[in-house]
Amino acid sequence: MIFARPVKGSIRWADIEALFAALGAEISEREGSRIGVFLFGEVRVFHRPHPSPDTDKAAVASIRKWLEEHGVRP
């Protein structure tokens, strides 16, 4: 779903974290609702959505772009 067009705003954050983990990412807790994702030799910091478990469209688009830049395809 992360590669769907148009961008979906109903992807559960837990599914995105599971994708990161499946790609071999190291995920660390940060302050508040932030998490650090170490993948592709770099760290990106994301905010877990709350109170809704769904990730907004802008975050999905940003994550998709980052994955595509590193050769991740559906």
Phi and psi restraints in degrees (range 20) as a CNS / XPLOR table:
assign (resid 1 and name C) (resid 2 and name N)
       (resid 2 and name CA) (resid 2 and name C) 1.0 -66.2 20.0 2
assign (resid 2 and name N) (resid 2 and name CA)
       (resid 2 and name C) (resid 3 and name N) 1.0 -23.4 20.0 2
assign (resid 2 and name C) (resid 3 and name N)
       (resid 3 and name CA) (resid 3 and name C) 1.0 -97.4 20.0 2
assign (resid 3 and name N) (resid 3 and name CA)
       (resid 3 and name C) (resid 4 and name N) 1.0 3.6 20.0 2
assign (resid 3 and name C) (resid 4 and name N)
       (resid 4 and name CA) (resid 4 and name C) 1.0 -66.1 20.0 2
assign (resid 4 and name N) (resid 4 and name CA)
       (resid 4 and name C) (resid 5 and name N) 1.0 146.6 20.0 2
assign (resid 4 and name C) (resid 5 and name N)
       (resid 5 and name CA) (resid 5 and name C) 1.0 -124.7 20.0 2
assign (resid 5 and name N) (resid 5 and name CA)
       (resid 5 and name C) (resid 6 and name N) 1.0 131.8 20.0 2
assign (resid 5 and name C) (resid 6 and name N)
       (resid 6 and name CA) (resid 6 and name C) 1.0 -67.7 20.0 2
assign (resid 6 and name N) (resid 6 and name CA)
       (resid 6 and name C) (resid 7 and name N) 1.0 166.0 20.0 2
assign (resid 6 and name C) (resid 7 and name N)
       (resid 7 and name CA) (resid 7 and name C) 1.0 -59.1 20.0 2
assign (resid 7 and name N) (resid 7 and name CA)
       (resid 7 and name C) (resid 8 and name N) 1.0 133.1 20.0 2
assign (resid 7 and name C) (resid 8 and name N)
       (resid 8 and name CA) (resid 8 and name C) 1.0 -92.4 20.0 2
assign (resid 8 and name N) (resid 8 and name CA)
       (resid 8 and name C) (resid 9 and name N) 1.0 142.3 20.0 2
assign (resid 8 and name C) (resid 9 and name N)
       (resid 9 and name CA) (resid 9 and name C) 1.0 -108.4 20.0 2
assign (resid 9 and name N) (resid 9 and name CA)
       (resid 9 and name C) (resid 10 and name N) 1.0 20.4 20.0 2
assign (resid 9 and name C) (resid 10 and name N)
       (resid 10 and name CA) (resid 10 and name C) 1.0 -123.0 20.0 2
assign (resid 10 and name N) (resid 10 and name CA)
       (resid 10 and name C) (resid 11 and name N) 1.0 27.2 20.0 2
assign (resid 10 and name C) (resid 11 and name N)
       (resid 11 and name CA) (resid 11 and name C) 1.0 -87.6 20.0 2
assign (resid 11 and name N) (resid 11 and name CA)
       (resid 11 and name C) (resid 12 and name N) 1.0 127.0 20.0 2
assign (resid 11 and name C) (resid 12 and name N)
       (resid 12 and name CA) (resid 12 and name C) 1.0 -69.6 20.0 2
assign (resid 12 and name N) (resid 12 and name CA)
       (resid 12 and name C) (resid 13 and name N) 1.0 136.8 20.0 2
assign (resid 12 and name C) (resid 13 and name N)
       (resid 13 and name CA) (resid 13 and name C) 1.0 -59.0 20.0 2
assign (resid 13 and name N) (resid 13 and name CA)
       (resid 13 and name C) (resid 14 and name N) 1.0 -36.7 20.0 2
assign (resid 13 and name C) (resid 14 and name N)
       (resid 14 and name CA) (resid 14 and name C) 1.0 -58.8 20.0 2
assign (resid 14 and name N) (resid 14 and name CA)
       (resid 14 and name C) (resid 15 and name N) 1.0 -34.5 20.0 2
assign (resid 14 and name C) (resid 15 and name N)
       (resid 15 and name CA) (resid 15 and name C) 1.0 -68.9 20.0 2
assign (resid 15 and name N) (resid 15 and name CA)
       (resid 15 and name C) (resid 16 and name N) 1.0 -36.2 20.0 2
assign (resid 15 and name C) (resid 16 and name N)
       (resid 16 and name CA) (resid 16 and name C) 1.0 -68.5 20.0 2
assign (resid 16 and name N) (resid 16 and name CA)
       (resid 16 and name C) (resid 17 and name N) 1.0 -43.5 20.0 2
assign (resid 16 and name C) (resid 17 and name N)
       (resid 17 and name CA) (resid 17 and name C) 1.0 -61.2 20.0 2
assign (resid 17 and name N) (resid 17 and name CA)
       (resid 17 and name C) (resid 18 and name N) 1.0 -38.4 20.0 2
assign (resid 17 and name C) (resid 18 and name N)
       (resid 18 and name CA) (resid 18 and name C) 1.0 -64.5 20.0 2
assign (resid 18 and name N) (resid 18 and name CA)
       (resid 18 and name C) (resid 19 and name N) 1.0 -37.9 20.0 2
assign (resid 18 and name C) (resid 19 and name N)
       (resid 19 and name CA) (resid 19 and name C) 1.0 -63.7 20.0 2
assign (resid 19 and name N) (resid 19 and name CA)
       (resid 19 and name C) (resid 20 and name N) 1.0 -46.4 20.0 2
assign (resid 19 and name C) (resid 20 and name N)
       (resid 20 and name CA) (resid 20 and name C) 1.0 -55.6 20.0 2
assign (resid 20 and name N) (resid 20 and name CA)
       (resid 20 and name C) (resid 21 and name N) 1.0 -47.0 20.0 2
assign (resid 20 and name C) (resid 21 and name N)
       (resid 21 and name CA) (resid 21 and name C) 1.0 -62.6 20.0 2
assign (resid 21 and name N) (resid 21 and name CA)
       (resid 21 and name C) (resid 22 and name N) 1.0 -41.2 20.0 2
assign (resid 21 and name C) (resid 22 and name N)
       (resid 22 and name CA) (resid 22 and name C) 1.0 -64.5 20.0 2
assign (resid 22 and name N) (resid 22 and name CA)
       (resid 22 and name C) (resid 23 and name N) 1.0 -27.6 20.0 2
assign (resid 22 and name C) (resid 23 and name N)
       (resid 23 and name CA) (resid 23 and name C) 1.0 -83.6 20.0 2
assign (resid 23 and name N) (resid 23 and name CA)
       (resid 23 and name C) (resid 24 and name N) 1.0 -2.5 20.0 2
assign (resid 23 and name C) (resid 24 and name N)
       (resid 24 and name CA) (resid 24 and name C) 1.0 96.0 20.0 2
assign (resid 24 and name N) (resid 24 and name CA)
       (resid 24 and name C) (resid 25 and name N) 1.0 15.8 20.0 2
assign (resid 24 and name C) (resid 25 and name N)
       (resid 25 and name CA) (resid 25 and name C) 1.0 -71.0 20.0 2
assign (resid 25 and name N) (resid 25 and name CA)
       (resid 25 and name C) (resid 26 and name N) 1.0 149.7 20.0 2
assign (resid 25 and name C) (resid 26 and name N)
       (resid 26 and name CA) (resid 26 and name C) 1.0 -99.5 20.0 2
assign (resid 26 and name N) (resid 26 and name CA)
       (resid 26 and name C) (resid 27 and name N) 1.0 125.3 20.0 2
assign (resid 26 and name C) (resid 27 and name N)
       (resid 27 and name CA) (resid 27 and name C) 1.0 -112.6 20.0 2
assign (resid 27 and name N) (resid 27 and name CA)
       (resid 27 and name C) (resid 28 and name N) 1.0 128.5 20.0 2
assign (resid 27 and name C) (resid 28 and name N)
       (resid 28 and name CA) (resid 28 and name C) 1.0 -126.2 20.0 2
assign (resid 28 and name N) (resid 28 and name CA)
       (resid 28 and name C) (resid 29 and name N) 1.0 146.4 20.0 2
assign (resid 28 and name C) (resid 29 and name N)
       (resid 29 and name CA) (resid 29 and name C) 1.0 -76.0 20.0 2
assign (resid 29 and name N) (resid 29 and name CA)
       (resid 29 and name C) (resid 30 and name N) 1.0 140.5 20.0 2
assign (resid 29 and name C) (resid 30 and name N)
       (resid 30 and name CA) (resid 30 and name C) 1.0 -121.9 20.0 2
assign (resid 30 and name N) (resid 30 and name CA)
       (resid 30 and name C) (resid 31 and name N) 1.0 -168.4 20.0 2
assign (resid 30 and name C) (resid 31 and name N)
       (resid 31 and name CA) (resid 31 and name C) 1.0 -66.3 20.0 2
assign (resid 31 and name N) (resid 31 and name CA)
       (resid 31 and name C) (resid 32 and name N) 1.0 144.4 20.0 2
assign (resid 31 and name C) (resid 32 and name N)
       (resid 32 and name CA) (resid 32 and name C) 1.0 59.8 20.0 2
assign (resid 32 and name N) (resid 32 and name CA)
       (resid 32 and name C) (resid 33 and name N) 1.0 -128.1 20.0 2
assign (resid 32 and name C) (resid 33 and name N)
       (resid 33 and name CA) (resid 33 and name C) 1.0 -97.3 20.0 2
assign (resid 33 and name N) (resid 33 and name CA)
       (resid 33 and name C) (resid 34 and name N) 1.0 14.9 20.0 2
assign (resid 33 and name C) (resid 34 and name N)
       (resid 34 and name CA) (resid 34 and name C) 1.0 -85.0 20.0 2
assign (resid 34 and name N) (resid 34 and name CA)
       (resid 34 and name C) (resid 35 and name N) 1.0 148.4 20.0 2
assign (resid 34 and name C) (resid 35 and name N)
       (resid 35 and name CA) (resid 35 and name C) 1.0 -132.5 20.0 2
assign (resid 35 and name N) (resid 35 and name CA)
       (resid 35 and name C) (resid 36 and name N) 1.0 149.2 20.0 2
assign (resid 35 and name C) (resid 36 and name N)
       (resid 36 and name CA) (resid 36 and name C) 1.0 -100.9 20.0 2
assign (resid 36 and name N) (resid 36 and name CA)
       (resid 36 and name C) (resid 37 and name N) 1.0 134.5 20.0 2
assign (resid 36 and name C) (resid 37 and name N)
       (resid 37 and name CA) (resid 37 and name C) 1.0 -120.0 20.0 2
assign (resid 37 and name N) (resid 37 and name CA)
       (resid 37 and name C) (resid 38 and name N) 1.0 113.4 20.0 2
assign (resid 37 and name C) (resid 38 and name N)
       (resid 38 and name CA) (resid 38 and name C) 1.0 -97.4 20.0 2
assign (resid 38 and name N) (resid 38 and name CA)
       (resid 38 and name C) (resid 39 and name N) 1.0 111.8 20.0 2
assign (resid 38 and name C) (resid 39 and name N)
       (resid 39 and name CA) (resid 39 and name C) 1.0 -155.6 20.0 2
assign (resid 39 and name N) (resid 39 and name CA)
       (resid 39 and name C) (resid 40 and name N) 1.0 144.8 20.0 2
assign (resid 39 and name C) (resid 40 and name N)
       (resid 40 and name CA) (resid 40 and name C) 1.0 61.3 20.0 2
assign (resid 40 and name N) (resid 40 and name CA)
       (resid 40 and name C) (resid 41 and name N) 1.0 28.3 20.0 2
assign (resid 40 and name C) (resid 41 and name N)
       (resid 41 and name CA) (resid 41 and name C) 1.0 75.7 20.0 2
assign (resid 41 and name N) (resid 41 and name CA)
       (resid 41 and name C) (resid 42 and name N) 1.0 14.3 20.0 2
assign (resid 41 and name C) (resid 42 and name N)
       (resid 42 and name CA) (resid 42 and name C) 1.0 -140.9 20.0 2
assign (resid 42 and name N) (resid 42 and name CA)
       (resid 42 and name C) (resid 43 and name N) 1.0 162.3 20.0 2
assign (resid 42 and name C) (resid 43 and name N)
       (resid 43 and name CA) (resid 43 and name C) 1.0 -110.5 20.0 2
assign (resid 43 and name N) (resid 43 and name CA)
       (resid 43 and name C) (resid 44 and name N) 1.0 130.7 20.0 2
assign (resid 43 and name C) (resid 44 and name N)
       (resid 44 and name CA) (resid 44 and name C) 1.0 -119.1 20.0 2
assign (resid 44 and name N) (resid 44 and name CA)
       (resid 44 and name C) (resid 45 and name N) 1.0 143.0 20.0 2
assign (resid 44 and name C) (resid 45 and name N)
       (resid 45 and name CA) (resid 45 and name C) 1.0 -110.3 20.0 2
assign (resid 45 and name N) (resid 45 and name CA)
       (resid 45 and name C) (resid 46 and name N) 1.0 130.0 20.0 2
assign (resid 45 and name C) (resid 46 and name N)
       (resid 46 and name CA) (resid 46 and name C) 1.0 -125.1 20.0 2
assign (resid 46 and name N) (resid 46 and name CA)
       (resid 46 and name C) (resid 47 and name N) 1.0 157.4 20.0 2
assign (resid 46 and name C) (resid 47 and name N)
       (resid 47 and name CA) (resid 47 and name C) 1.0 -103.8 20.0 2
assign (resid 47 and name N) (resid 47 and name CA)
       (resid 47 and name C) (resid 48 and name N) 1.0 127.8 20.0 2
assign (resid 47 and name C) (resid 48 and name N)
       (resid 48 and name CA) (resid 48 and name C) 1.0 -70.1 20.0 2
assign (resid 48 and name N) (resid 48 and name CA)
       (resid 48 and name C) (resid 49 and name N) 1.0 134.0 20.0 2
assign (resid 48 and name C) (resid 49 and name N)
       (resid 49 and name CA) (resid 49 and name C) 1.0 -69.8 20.0 2
assign (resid 49 and name N) (resid 49 and name CA)
       (resid 49 and name C) (resid 50 and name N) 1.0 147.6 20.0 2
assign (resid 49 and name C) (resid 50 and name N)
       (resid 50 and name CA) (resid 50 and name C) 1.0 -158.9 20.0 2
assign (resid 50 and name N) (resid 50 and name CA)
       (resid 50 and name C) (resid 51 and name N) 1.0 149.7 20.0 2
assign (resid 50 and name C) (resid 51 and name N)
       (resid 51 and name CA) (resid 51 and name C) 1.0 -78.3 20.0 2
assign (resid 51 and name N) (resid 51 and name CA)
       (resid 51 and name C) (resid 52 and name N) 1.0 -15.2 20.0 2
assign (resid 51 and name C) (resid 52 and name N)
       (resid 52 and name CA) (resid 52 and name C) 1.0 -75.2 20.0 2
assign (resid 52 and name N) (resid 52 and name CA)
       (resid 52 and name C) (resid 53 and name N) 1.0 144.6 20.0 2
assign (resid 52 and name C) (resid 53 and name N)
       (resid 53 and name CA) (resid 53 and name C) 1.0 -81.4 20.0 2
assign (resid 53 and name N) (resid 53 and name CA)
       (resid 53 and name C) (resid 54 and name N) 1.0 -4.3 20.0 2
assign (resid 53 and name C) (resid 54 and name N)
       (resid 54 and name CA) (resid 54 and name C) 1.0 -88.6 20.0 2
assign (resid 54 and name N) (resid 54 and name CA)
       (resid 54 and name C) (resid 55 and name N) 1.0 141.4 20.0 2
assign (resid 54 and name C) (resid 55 and name N)
       (resid 55 and name CA) (resid 55 and name C) 1.0 -86.8 20.0 2
assign (resid 55 and name N) (resid 55 and name CA)
       (resid 55 and name C) (resid 56 and name N) 1.0 137.4 20.0 2
assign (resid 55 and name C) (resid 56 and name N)
       (resid 56 and name CA) (resid 56 and name C) 1.0 -74.1 20.0 2
assign (resid 56 and name N) (resid 56 and name CA)
       (resid 56 and name C) (resid 57 and name N) 1.0 161.9 20.0 2
assign (resid 56 and name C) (resid 57 and name N)
       (resid 57 and name CA) (resid 57 and name C) 1.0 -59.9 20.0 2
assign (resid 57 and name N) (resid 57 and name CA)
       (resid 57 and name C) (resid 58 and name N) 1.0 -39.1 20.0 2
assign (resid 57 and name C) (resid 58 and name N)
       (resid 58 and name CA) (resid 58 and name C) 1.0 -63.6 20.0 2
assign (resid 58 and name N) (resid 58 and name CA)
       (resid 58 and name C) (resid 59 and name N) 1.0 -41.7 20.0 2
assign (resid 58 and name C) (resid 59 and name N)
       (resid 59 and name CA) (resid 59 and name C) 1.0 -66.7 20.0 2
assign (resid 59 and name N) (resid 59 and name CA)
       (resid 59 and name C) (resid 60 and name N) 1.0 -41.2 20.0 2
assign (resid 59 and name C) (resid 60 and name N)
       (resid 60 and name CA) (resid 60 and name C) 1.0 -61.5 20.0 2
assign (resid 60 and name N) (resid 60 and name CA)
       (resid 60 and name C) (resid 61 and name N) 1.0 -44.6 20.0 2
assign (resid 60 and name C) (resid 61 and name N)
       (resid 61 and name CA) (resid 61 and name C) 1.0 -62.7 20.0 2
assign (resid 61 and name N) (resid 61 and name CA)
       (resid 61 and name C) (resid 62 and name N) 1.0 -40.8 20.0 2
assign (resid 61 and name C) (resid 62 and name N)
       (resid 62 and name CA) (resid 62 and name C) 1.0 -64.9 20.0 2
assign (resid 62 and name N) (resid 62 and name CA)
       (resid 62 and name C) (resid 63 and name N) 1.0 -44.3 20.0 2
assign (resid 62 and name C) (resid 63 and name N)
       (resid 63 and name CA) (resid 63 and name C) 1.0 -65.2 20.0 2
assign (resid 63 and name N) (resid 63 and name CA)
       (resid 63 and name C) (resid 64 and name N) 1.0 -43.7 20.0 2
assign (resid 63 and name C) (resid 64 and name N)
       (resid 64 and name CA) (resid 64 and name C) 1.0 -59.5 20.0 2
assign (resid 64 and name N) (resid 64 and name CA)
       (resid 64 and name C) (resid 65 and name N) 1.0 -44.6 20.0 2
assign (resid 64 and name C) (resid 65 and name N)
       (resid 65 and name CA) (resid 65 and name C) 1.0 -60.7 20.0 2
assign (resid 65 and name N) (resid 65 and name CA)
       (resid 65 and name C) (resid 66 and name N) 1.0 -44.7 20.0 2
assign (resid 65 and name C) (resid 66 and name N)
       (resid 66 and name CA) (resid 66 and name C) 1.0 -60.4 20.0 2
assign (resid 66 and name N) (resid 66 and name CA)
       (resid 66 and name C) (resid 67 and name N) 1.0 -44.7 20.0 2
assign (resid 66 and name C) (resid 67 and name N)
       (resid 67 and name CA) (resid 67 and name C) 1.0 -64.2 20.0 2
assign (resid 67 and name N) (resid 67 and name CA)
       (resid 67 and name C) (resid 68 and name N) 1.0 -45.0 20.0 2
assign (resid 67 and name C) (resid 68 and name N)
       (resid 68 and name CA) (resid 68 and name C) 1.0 -63.0 20.0 2
assign (resid 68 and name N) (resid 68 and name CA)
       (resid 68 and name C) (resid 69 and name N) 1.0 -36.9 20.0 2
assign (resid 68 and name C) (resid 69 and name N)
       (resid 69 and name CA) (resid 69 and name C) 1.0 -61.2 20.0 2
assign (resid 69 and name N) (resid 69 and name CA)
       (resid 69 and name C) (resid 70 and name N) 1.0 -22.5 20.0 2
assign (resid 69 and name C) (resid 70 and name N)
       (resid 70 and name CA) (resid 70 and name C) 1.0 -108.9 20.0 2
assign (resid 70 and name N) (resid 70 and name CA)
       (resid 70 and name C) (resid 71 and name N) 1.0 20.3 20.0 2
assign (resid 70 and name C) (resid 71 and name N)
       (resid 71 and name CA) (resid 71 and name C) 1.0 81.3 20.0 2
assign (resid 71 and name N) (resid 71 and name CA)
       (resid 71 and name C) (resid 72 and name N) 1.0 10.0 20.0 2
assign (resid 71 and name C) (resid 72 and name N)
       (resid 72 and name CA) (resid 72 and name C) 1.0 -81.6 20.0 2
assign (resid 72 and name N) (resid 72 and name CA)
       (resid 72 and name C) (resid 73 and name N) 1.0 125.4 20.0 2
assign (resid 72 and name C) (resid 73 and name N)
       (resid 73 and name CA) (resid 73 and name C) 1.0 -129.9 20.0 2
assign (resid 73 and name N) (resid 73 and name CA)
       (resid 73 and name C) (resid 74 and name N) 1.0 156.9 20.0 2
